[in-house]
Structures are given as C-alpha cells and as structure tokens.
C-alpha cells in the first residue's frame, strides 16, 4: 500500500512525535457542539489519535466510536476515556478496510484524510459515505498545508498530505455530500 504503514504511525505515537496533538478537542468541534449544530447521536471519529474528540463527544452524550491505525493511539484513547469515566468504543483498524457492524448517524473527520496517501482518497471518501445512514452528516476539517518543494518537483509528500480544497470538493461531490 502506498503511504504510511501501521508501523510508521505506531512509532510516531510511541515516540510522542505527534505535533498535531493539541492536548484537547478541536476548537471547531467545540463550536459545533456548543451551538447545537452537532447534537448527540451515533458518531464515528476515524483517525482518532489520542482521543480528545472521542472523549469530548462521549462527555456530551454521544454514542461514539474512535478508530485508529496505530495500537498506541487506540490505547491512549481508551486510557483517556477510562481516566474520565466515559463510555466509548475504540477500535484498531485500517480505515480503507473497516466494516462497521451498523452505520453511523454522523462522522467527525479531522485530519484523517490528510494522513492517507492521496492515491487512496477516493476509496476513503467512498467508505465514509458507506458508513453513514441515509441523510447522515459528515463533519469535516481538512488540512490545507501545501509543501512548496513537493509542488515544485511534482511529487506527493506527506503526511500530512495537502488537501487542496478543490480536490476535497471533488472527493465529496454534491451528489453525495452537502457543502455549507
């Protein structure tokens, strides 16, 4: 498979080389929750990392499932939930092959796409759509991080991989997704 391997992600978590980890939930997620735009439901967090968003969603009454490639990330998320006495399911799986037992009412996608090699983005977008009940919502934050050297040399470099807004709009086309 093209892109980072489970061993790559495991090493990053084992060595605490996770500069994307802000030590708490995303401010945008908090805004959606505080405004009531995102209300309690059955929700999936693919690429959940250290689990800050999983824990916040669980605290607010969501039936939350966190999913990550790296066993160390899964362990961190489970420990965070346990330390806060919160309930949530946390699974170790490859998002390109994950098969939920039943669909979700919502997905919170924050930086999982940018961790996947662009060769796999179409499959990932299809999987997200398959995991949702009809009429459900994808809540997404996509990394806009161009790498000038990679662009100049015409190569793909990451992770994180730059999620050009036009590429993201093509992946999540209006036939399956609603953009605000």
VMD Tcl script that draws the C-alpha trace (Angstrom):
set ca {
  {0.00 0.00 0.00}
  {1.24 3.48 -0.86}
  {1.67 5.78 2.11}
  {2.42 5.46 5.81}
  {2.29 1.98 7.34}
  {0.88 0.98 10.73}
  {4.50 0.74 11.95}
  {5.09 4.37 10.91}
  {2.11 5.57 12.96}
  {2.95 3.29 15.88}
  {6.46 4.75 16.02}
  {5.10 8.30 15.95}
  {2.85 7.60 18.94}
  {5.45 5.52 20.81}
  {8.00 8.32 20.48}
  {5.39 11.02 21.15}
  {6.14 12.61 17.78}
  {2.57 13.88 17.40}
  {2.82 17.64 16.83}
  {-0.80 17.72 15.62}
  {-1.98 16.71 19.10}
  {-3.16 19.95 20.74}
  {-3.86 18.31 24.12}
  {-7.61 18.86 23.90}
  {-10.52 18.78 21.46}
  {-10.59 20.92 18.34}
  {-11.98 24.44 18.86}
  {-14.17 23.94 15.77}
  {-15.68 20.77 17.22}
  {-16.38 22.62 20.47}
  {-18.06 25.40 18.49}
  {-20.32 22.95 16.65}
  {-21.19 21.24 19.92}
  {-21.80 24.46 21.88}
  {-24.03 25.86 19.13}
  {-26.10 22.68 18.98}
  {-25.28 22.18 15.31}
  {-23.87 18.76 16.16}
  {-26.24 17.00 18.58}
  {-25.82 13.65 20.34}
  {-26.07 10.67 18.01}
  {-24.12 7.58 16.97}
  {-20.85 9.05 15.61}
  {-17.53 7.77 14.23}
  {-14.16 9.51 14.60}
  {-11.75 7.94 12.07}
  {-8.08 8.53 12.79}
  {-8.92 9.46 16.37}
  {-5.30 9.75 17.53}
  {-5.03 10.46 21.26}
  {-8.81 10.61 21.56}
  {-9.52 14.18 22.66}
  {-12.52 14.50 20.35}
  {-13.75 10.98 21.24}
  {-13.69 11.89 24.94}
  {-15.46 15.23 24.40}
  {-18.18 13.60 22.32}
  {-18.63 10.86 24.95}
  {-18.80 13.50 27.70}
  {-21.62 15.21 25.81}
  {-23.71 12.07 25.46}
  {-22.75 10.78 22.02}
  {-22.56 7.06 21.23}
  {-19.01 7.46 19.94}
  {-16.63 5.10 18.17}
  {-12.99 6.05 17.68}
  {-10.93 4.33 15.03}
  {-7.16 4.43 14.52}
  {-4.44 2.59 12.61}
  {-1.89 2.66 15.45}
  {-2.35 0.43 18.51}
  {-0.65 3.11 20.65}
  {-3.27 5.68 19.60}
  {-6.06 3.24 20.41}
  {-4.52 2.61 23.83}
  {-4.18 6.34 24.54}
  {-7.82 6.92 23.63}
  {-9.00 4.03 25.80}
  {-6.92 5.30 28.72}
  {-8.32 8.82 28.28}
  {-11.91 7.53 28.32}
  {-11.20 5.36 31.36}
  {-9.48 8.18 33.28}
  {-12.54 10.37 32.76}
  {-15.01 7.53 33.39}
  {-16.53 7.92 29.93}
  {-18.02 5.28 27.65}
  {-16.97 4.88 24.05}
  {-15.82 2.20 21.66}
  {-12.24 2.42 20.36}
  {-11.07 0.12 17.57}
  {-7.75 -0.50 15.85}
  {-8.36 -0.76 12.11}
  {-7.36 0.48 8.69}
  {-9.99 3.00 7.53}
  {-9.75 1.64 4.00}
  {-10.95 -1.79 5.16}
  {-13.08 -1.05 8.23}
  {-16.56 -2.62 8.24}
  {-18.84 -1.29 11.00}
  {-21.49 -3.58 12.43}
  {-24.08 -0.90 11.70}
  {-23.99 2.56 10.09}
  {-23.41 5.85 11.88}
  {-25.58 8.97 12.14}
  {-22.54 11.21 11.76}
  {-18.79 11.13 11.16}
  {-16.34 13.65 12.56}
  {-13.40 13.73 10.12}
  {-10.47 15.74 11.41}
  {-7.14 15.21 9.66}
  {-7.63 11.52 8.85}
  {-7.82 12.34 5.13}
  {-4.51 14.22 5.24}
  {-2.83 11.20 6.87}
  {-3.82 8.93 3.98}
  {-1.80 8.92 0.75}
  {-3.79 10.73 -1.97}
  {-3.82 7.52 -4.06}
  {-6.37 6.22 -1.53}
  {-8.58 9.29 -1.08}
  {-11.32 8.14 -3.46}
  {-11.68 4.82 -1.63}
  {-11.69 6.61 1.73}
  {-14.40 9.05 0.62}
  {-16.48 6.11 -0.62}
  {-16.01 4.32 2.70}
  {-17.16 7.38 4.65}
  {-20.31 7.51 2.56}
  {-20.94 3.78 3.08}
  {-20.57 4.08 6.86}
  {-23.39 6.62 7.19}
  {-27.14 6.08 7.37}
  {-29.04 7.86 4.57}
  {-29.29 11.57 5.32}
  {-26.47 11.47 7.89}
  {-23.77 14.13 8.21}
  {-20.02 14.27 7.69}
  {-18.42 16.97 9.85}
  {-15.00 17.60 8.33}
  {-11.88 19.63 8.94}
  {-9.37 19.23 6.11}
  {-5.68 20.24 6.28}
  {-4.67 22.93 3.83}
  {-0.89 22.53 4.01}
  {0.89 22.82 0.67}
  {4.52 21.73 0.62}
  {6.29 24.12 -1.79}
  {9.22 21.78 -2.52}
  {6.87 18.94 -3.38}
  {4.77 21.17 -5.64}
  {7.85 22.49 -7.46}
  {9.23 18.99 -8.01}
  {5.84 17.45 -8.85}
  {5.87 14.85 -6.11}
  {3.46 13.90 -3.37}
  {4.89 14.48 0.09}
  {3.45 13.78 3.49}
  {1.94 13.06 5.87}
  {0.25 15.31 6.32}
  {-0.74 15.48 2.70}
  {-2.07 18.80 1.44}
  {-5.86 18.61 0.98}
  {-6.44 21.15 -1.73}
  {-9.98 22.49 -1.34}
  {-10.79 21.74 -4.99}
  {-9.63 18.13 -4.57}
  {-11.70 17.84 -1.39}
  {-14.78 19.23 -3.16}
  {-14.26 16.70 -5.97}
  {-13.96 13.84 -3.45}
  {-17.06 14.94 -1.56}
  {-19.18 15.89 -4.55}
  {-22.66 17.35 -4.26}
  {-24.22 14.07 -5.40}
  {-23.33 12.52 -2.02}
  {-22.47 15.45 0.22}
  {-23.89 18.85 1.10}
  {-21.45 21.73 1.49}
  {-22.50 24.72 3.61}
}
mol new
graphics top color blue
foreach p $ca { graphics top sphere $p radius 0.5 }
foreach p [lrange $ca 0 end-1] q [lrange $ca 1 end] { graphics top cylinder $p $q radius 0.2 }
display resetview
